[in-house]
Structure formats: structure tokens, C-alpha cells
Amino acid sequence: MASRLQRAQTRLGDLSGWAKWGAEQKREDLIAAAEELLSANRDVDYLANAVPALRQEWKRLNGQAAPAHGEWERFDAALSKAYQPVAVQRAEEAARRAQARSDKEALCVQWDAFVAANRLGAPRHRGDQVRTRTDAEPVAHGATGGLSG
């Protein structure tokens, strides 16, 4: 029994070493992919998806073996630089949304002022009540300017 345990522990050590080696290889591939984003002319939508995906894959590998600090810095620097066009576009979009919201609010204030100044909906004749037609009342058609058809 002790010899089987010893063989299993040896095998586990070998497999653990291979897992670490595989994680190191994958990290090198991720660093290359991150640096490739800098050299290739990619559109902003592609970058917006690729950068978080690469970061997520890096985090997944951390469970297998801790990366060297220099590898992380190189990877993070490449992705941070690659993400800059996305950040700029999102800041511009946020500014446009804020301006549109401000314009809409100003338009609403103008409309409220217009309504208040013109007292829309209030009678315009000296105390006369404006009578509105209800759905139950018939609509007159014919020679008096109604619909003809």
C-alpha cells in the first residue's frame, strides 16, 4: 500500500509539473496575442471583446500556476494600451449621451414655458367655456364643412 501511495504521489508531482508547464506556454501565447492587438489594425468593437476575453483567460490560468510578475506586467501593459481606443470611444459616447439628455431637458423646460405662457387647454374667450365633443355625441357631416366621401 505504501509503495502505491509513493507511485501516486510521484505521478501527481509529474502531472503537476506538466500542468504548470502548460500554463506557462498558454501565458506566453496570451502575451503574444495581447501584443498582436497592438500591431494589428483592429476595430474598436473587436478590441472591446478581445481585451476582456484575454484577461479572463489569464485569470483562469492563475489557478494552475502563479505567473511571473514580469509576465503579468507585460501582458497588462499590452492590453491596457490596446484598450485605449475603446475607452476613448466610450468616453465620447458618454459625452454625447449627456449632451442629448441636457438638450432634451432644455427642450422640456422650453415646452413647459410655452405651455404656461399660452395657457394651452384653457378657455380663450371671456369666461366662455369651450365645449369638447364626447365620444357619445355624433359628428355632423355634410354641407357644414364635415367630411365628404
Secondary structure, 3 states (H helix, E strand, C coil): CHHHHHHHHHHHHHHHHHHHHHHHHHHHHHHHHHHHHHHCCCCHHHHHHHHHHHHHHHHHHCCCCCCCHHHHHHHHHHHHHHHHHHHHHHHHHHHHHHHHHHHHHHHHHHHHHHHHHHCCCCCCCCCCCCCCCCCCCCCCCCCCCCCCC
